[in-house]
Amino acid sequence: MVTAVCTGGDPPPYSQSISWLDACQKTIAADGGLTLLKALGRKADLWVGDGDSLPGPLEDWAEWYSDAWRLDRMKDDSDTEAAVRAALDGGADEVWLLGGAGGRMDHWLSNLRLAAQQPRLTRWLTSHEQAWNIGPGAELAVDEGLVSVFPLGPGPWHIASQGFRWPLGGVDFQRWHSLSNEAGPGSRLTVGEGRFLVLRPLGGSP
């Protein structure tokens, strides 16, 4: 089962958001992420949050969610982390994150760390890009265009590329990354060790 988690920050484009939501079997809103669902005319199966980024009281939004898990504002984790945990506890094999970039950098960094720690958070759609969280043994076909590859979590890291302008096999990911590489026809990535975040600007997708 694939579960979508909609969170705050700058919203992703509506057309891509609808396409992602249609491909998921369950939808969870992390606090202010409920505003994205309302804008799309979609209802969350579950709302998770403390209400600090939701315009108005939660009760005013009752028609946009089926169930709610209200969190204490005095907590260590973010609403997004709690929503991802709820998705996994609810049986998700994969979690796709919508939003979570732009606005506050601390939340963006928190979401990046969450991706590094949670391999089942496999895809991420922001206002300007889409990302794939891939680990050992994964193969990813990549359409032509710009692509950046960053190591996630602890190493060692090794990833092989086919069709890239600058091959990745020799990159020392202990100290570097691949920024604004170029994928040609038939490009692929194959992960040997470690986890990687593969980012593409919106407009082209693997």
C-alpha beads as a LAMMPS data file, in Angstrom:
LAMMPS data file: protein, C-alpha beads

206 atoms
205 bonds

1 atom types
1 bond types

-500.0 500.0 xlo xhi
-500.0 500.0 ylo yhi
-500.0 500.0 zlo zhi

Masses

1 110.0

Atoms # bond

1 1 1 0.000 0.000 0.000
2 1 1 1.199 3.490 -0.868
3 1 1 0.188 6.311 1.478
4 1 1 0.454 10.004 0.620
5 1 1 1.445 12.440 3.365
6 1 1 0.559 16.047 2.572
7 1 1 2.453 18.577 4.648
8 1 1 3.028 22.338 4.839
9 1 1 5.493 24.615 3.113
10 1 1 5.143 25.823 -0.455
11 1 1 2.524 23.602 -2.136
12 1 1 3.451 21.402 -5.084
13 1 1 1.769 22.088 -8.443
14 1 1 -1.828 20.942 -8.346
15 1 1 -1.658 18.803 -11.508
16 1 1 1.244 16.698 -10.216
17 1 1 -0.307 16.537 -6.741
18 1 1 -3.549 15.111 -8.115
19 1 1 -1.630 12.535 -10.155
20 1 1 0.288 11.413 -7.065
21 1 1 -2.805 11.265 -4.870
22 1 1 -4.654 9.205 -7.480
23 1 1 -1.833 6.644 -7.333
24 1 1 -2.020 6.286 -3.531
25 1 1 -4.421 4.119 -1.549
26 1 1 -4.534 6.339 1.543
27 1 1 -3.984 10.025 2.317
28 1 1 -2.759 11.598 5.553
29 1 1 -2.558 15.353 6.175
30 1 1 0.198 16.656 8.448
31 1 1 -1.266 19.760 10.093
32 1 1 -1.321 22.599 7.507
33 1 1 -1.007 20.068 4.697
34 1 1 -4.778 19.834 4.915
35 1 1 -4.956 23.158 3.055
36 1 1 -3.444 21.496 -0.029
37 1 1 -6.083 18.782 0.044
38 1 1 -8.857 21.325 0.426
39 1 1 -7.511 23.264 -2.574
40 1 1 -7.602 20.026 -4.574
41 1 1 -11.068 19.079 -3.335
42 1 1 -9.668 15.955 -1.656
43 1 1 -10.379 14.562 1.806
44 1 1 -7.751 13.120 4.151
45 1 1 -8.287 9.713 5.689
46 1 1 -6.398 11.021 8.732
47 1 1 -5.231 14.420 9.982
48 1 1 -2.165 14.472 12.256
49 1 1 -0.900 17.604 13.967
50 1 1 -1.008 20.118 16.775
51 1 1 -2.967 22.695 14.771
52 1 1 -0.364 25.474 14.859
53 1 1 -0.148 25.795 11.060
54 1 1 -3.805 25.151 10.252
55 1 1 -5.846 28.297 9.568
56 1 1 -8.577 28.383 12.187
57 1 1 -9.629 25.668 14.652
58 1 1 -9.532 22.032 13.560
59 1 1 -13.304 21.736 13.965
60 1 1 -13.772 24.174 11.075
61 1 1 -12.009 21.675 8.814
62 1 1 -14.022 18.609 9.815
63 1 1 -15.395 17.998 6.317
64 1 1 -11.848 17.574 4.966
65 1 1 -10.742 14.612 7.086
66 1 1 -12.256 11.329 8.284
67 1 1 -10.245 10.918 11.483
68 1 1 -7.869 13.067 13.522
69 1 1 -4.859 12.497 15.750
70 1 1 -4.212 15.678 17.714
71 1 1 -0.661 16.092 19.011
72 1 1 0.651 18.044 21.976
73 1 1 2.501 21.174 20.877
74 1 1 5.244 20.381 23.413
75 1 1 6.891 17.591 21.414
76 1 1 10.272 16.745 19.936
77 1 1 9.237 15.447 16.523
78 1 1 7.516 17.364 13.732
79 1 1 3.951 16.891 12.541
80 1 1 5.375 15.454 9.308
81 1 1 7.388 12.848 11.208
82 1 1 4.297 11.880 13.200
83 1 1 2.242 11.614 9.997
84 1 1 4.840 9.375 8.340
85 1 1 4.920 7.196 11.447
86 1 1 1.103 6.967 11.345
87 1 1 1.290 5.938 7.696
88 1 1 3.760 3.156 8.459
89 1 1 1.815 2.006 11.503
90 1 1 -1.241 1.901 9.244
91 1 1 0.397 -0.601 6.915
92 1 1 2.063 1.556 4.270
93 1 1 4.747 -0.162 2.222
94 1 1 5.696 3.200 0.730
95 1 1 5.116 6.801 1.774
96 1 1 5.028 9.646 -0.750
97 1 1 5.535 13.130 0.695
98 1 1 3.827 16.134 -0.891
99 1 1 5.050 19.591 0.170
100 1 1 7.606 20.143 2.901
101 1 1 9.937 22.578 1.114
102 1 1 10.033 26.363 1.078
103 1 1 9.112 28.530 4.022
104 1 1 11.038 27.431 7.113
105 1 1 14.463 25.908 6.495
106 1 1 14.407 24.012 9.797
107 1 1 11.358 22.038 8.650
108 1 1 12.946 21.391 5.251
109 1 1 16.088 20.038 6.915
110 1 1 13.951 17.943 9.254
111 1 1 12.201 16.391 6.250
112 1 1 15.538 15.720 4.566
113 1 1 16.780 13.925 7.673
114 1 1 13.514 11.978 7.802
115 1 1 14.115 10.766 4.247
116 1 1 17.590 9.607 5.260
117 1 1 16.249 7.699 8.251
118 1 1 13.145 6.206 6.658
119 1 1 13.738 4.105 3.522
120 1 1 10.008 3.587 2.996
121 1 1 9.627 7.324 2.376
122 1 1 10.404 6.680 -1.270
123 1 1 9.167 9.779 -3.128
124 1 1 8.915 13.505 -2.441
125 1 1 7.111 16.180 -4.452
126 1 1 7.851 19.842 -3.709
127 1 1 6.942 23.105 -5.389
128 1 1 9.908 22.893 -7.768
129 1 1 11.182 19.335 -7.920
130 1 1 10.457 15.694 -7.346
131 1 1 12.800 13.324 -5.583
132 1 1 13.351 9.591 -5.217
133 1 1 14.841 7.962 -2.126
134 1 1 16.661 4.856 -3.389
135 1 1 18.791 2.297 -1.573
136 1 1 20.909 -0.829 -2.140
137 1 1 19.861 -2.878 -5.154
138 1 1 17.510 -0.206 -6.506
139 1 1 17.435 0.598 -10.211
140 1 1 15.901 3.818 -11.504
141 1 1 15.256 4.746 -15.119
142 1 1 15.852 8.451 -15.671
143 1 1 14.399 10.553 -18.469
144 1 1 16.553 13.049 -20.319
145 1 1 17.338 16.310 -18.542
146 1 1 18.896 17.724 -15.406
147 1 1 19.316 15.448 -12.414
148 1 1 21.165 15.823 -9.099
149 1 1 22.229 12.979 -6.818
150 1 1 23.008 13.362 -3.105
151 1 1 24.095 10.721 -0.557
152 1 1 21.745 10.126 2.380
153 1 1 22.557 8.868 5.865
154 1 1 25.701 6.912 6.735
155 1 1 28.004 5.534 4.059
156 1 1 29.679 3.907 2.349
157 1 1 27.943 4.985 -0.864
158 1 1 28.275 3.630 -4.361
159 1 1 25.984 4.217 -7.317
160 1 1 26.496 3.334 -10.984
161 1 1 25.097 5.413 -13.810
162 1 1 24.358 4.759 -17.444
163 1 1 23.820 7.550 -19.973
164 1 1 24.867 10.414 -17.681
165 1 1 27.114 13.178 -18.986
166 1 1 29.265 12.838 -15.863
167 1 1 29.395 9.190 -14.707
168 1 1 28.771 8.604 -11.010
169 1 1 30.777 5.426 -10.490
170 1 1 33.934 7.310 -9.557
171 1 1 32.380 10.020 -7.385
172 1 1 33.632 10.104 -3.788
173 1 1 30.300 10.619 -2.028
174 1 1 32.100 10.852 1.304
175 1 1 33.005 14.408 0.355
176 1 1 30.932 15.339 -2.684
177 1 1 27.701 14.902 -4.695
178 1 1 26.504 15.206 -8.287
179 1 1 24.889 18.589 -8.873
180 1 1 23.060 19.453 -12.113
181 1 1 24.224 16.391 -13.992
182 1 1 22.629 15.630 -17.358
183 1 1 20.807 12.414 -18.204
184 1 1 20.764 11.329 -21.823
185 1 1 18.539 8.801 -23.621
186 1 1 18.194 5.472 -21.823
187 1 1 19.803 6.717 -18.606
188 1 1 19.697 4.536 -15.493
189 1 1 20.959 4.539 -11.932
190 1 1 21.852 1.395 -9.982
191 1 1 22.618 1.587 -6.258
192 1 1 25.364 -0.626 -4.904
193 1 1 25.728 0.693 -1.351
194 1 1 24.099 3.399 0.762
195 1 1 21.053 5.521 0.088
196 1 1 20.652 8.398 -2.356
197 1 1 18.242 11.240 -3.003
198 1 1 17.735 11.718 -6.743
199 1 1 16.235 15.109 -7.633
200 1 1 14.651 16.234 -10.881
201 1 1 13.172 19.638 -11.638
202 1 1 9.468 19.423 -12.393
203 1 1 8.717 18.977 -16.050
204 1 1 10.572 15.688 -16.470
205 1 1 10.314 12.514 -14.418
206 1 1 11.840 9.038 -14.338

Bonds

1 1 1 2
2 1 2 3
3 1 3 4
4 1 4 5
5 1 5 6
6 1 6 7
7 1 7 8
8 1 8 9
9 1 9 10
10 1 10 11
11 1 11 12
12 1 12 13
13 1 13 14
14 1 14 15
15 1 15 16
16 1 16 17
17 1 17 18
18 1 18 19
19 1 19 20
20 1 20 21
21 1 21 22
22 1 22 23
23 1 23 24
24 1 24 25
25 1 25 26
26 1 26 27
27 1 27 28
28 1 28 29
29 1 29 30
30 1 30 31
31 1 31 32
32 1 32 33
33 1 33 34
34 1 34 35
35 1 35 36
36 1 36 37
37 1 37 38
38 1 38 39
39 1 39 40
40 1 40 41
41 1 41 42
42 1 42 43
43 1 43 44
44 1 44 45
45 1 45 46
46 1 46 47
47 1 47 48
48 1 48 49
49 1 49 50
50 1 50 51
51 1 51 52
52 1 52 53
53 1 53 54
54 1 54 55
55 1 55 56
56 1 56 57
57 1 57 58
58 1 58 59
59 1 59 60
60 1 60 61
61 1 61 62
62 1 62 63
63 1 63 64
64 1 64 65
65 1 65 66
66 1 66 67
67 1 67 68
68 1 68 69
69 1 69 70
70 1 70 71
71 1 71 72
72 1 72 73
73 1 73 74
74 1 74 75
75 1 75 76
76 1 76 77
77 1 77 78
78 1 78 79
79 1 79 80
80 1 80 81
81 1 81 82
82 1 82 83
83 1 83 84
84 1 84 85
85 1 85 86
86 1 86 87
87 1 87 88
88 1 88 89
89 1 89 90
90 1 90 91
91 1 91 92
92 1 92 93
93 1 93 94
94 1 94 95
95 1 95 96
96 1 96 97
97 1 97 98
98 1 98 99
99 1 99 100
100 1 100 101
101 1 101 102
102 1 102 103
103 1 103 104
104 1 104 105
105 1 105 106
106 1 106 107
107 1 107 108
108 1 108 109
109 1 109 110
110 1 110 111
111 1 111 112
112 1 112 113
113 1 113 114
114 1 114 115
115 1 115 116
116 1 116 117
117 1 117 118
118 1 118 119
119 1 119 120
120 1 120 121
121 1 121 122
122 1 122 123
123 1 123 124
124 1 124 125
125 1 125 126
126 1 126 127
127 1 127 128
128 1 128 129
129 1 129 130
130 1 130 131
131 1 131 132
132 1 132 133
133 1 133 134
134 1 134 135
135 1 135 136
136 1 136 137
137 1 137 138
138 1 138 139
139 1 139 140
140 1 140 141
141 1 141 142
142 1 142 143
143 1 143 144
144 1 144 145
145 1 145 146
146 1 146 147
147 1 147 148
148 1 148 149
149 1 149 150
150 1 150 151
151 1 151 152
152 1 152 153
153 1 153 154
154 1 154 155
155 1 155 156
156 1 156 157
157 1 157 158
158 1 158 159
159 1 159 160
160 1 160 161
161 1 161 162
162 1 162 163
163 1 163 164
164 1 164 165
165 1 165 166
166 1 166 167
167 1 167 168
168 1 168 169
169 1 169 170
170 1 170 171
171 1 171 172
172 1 172 173
173 1 173 174
174 1 174 175
175 1 175 176
176 1 176 177
177 1 177 178
178 1 178 179
179 1 179 180
180 1 180 181
181 1 181 182
182 1 182 183
183 1 183 184
184 1 184 185
185 1 185 186
186 1 186 187
187 1 187 188
188 1 188 189
189 1 189 190
190 1 190 191
191 1 191 192
192 1 192 193
193 1 193 194
194 1 194 195
195 1 195 196
196 1 196 197
197 1 197 198
198 1 198 199
199 1 199 200
200 1 200 201
201 1 201 202
202 1 202 203
203 1 203 204
204 1 204 205
205 1 205 206
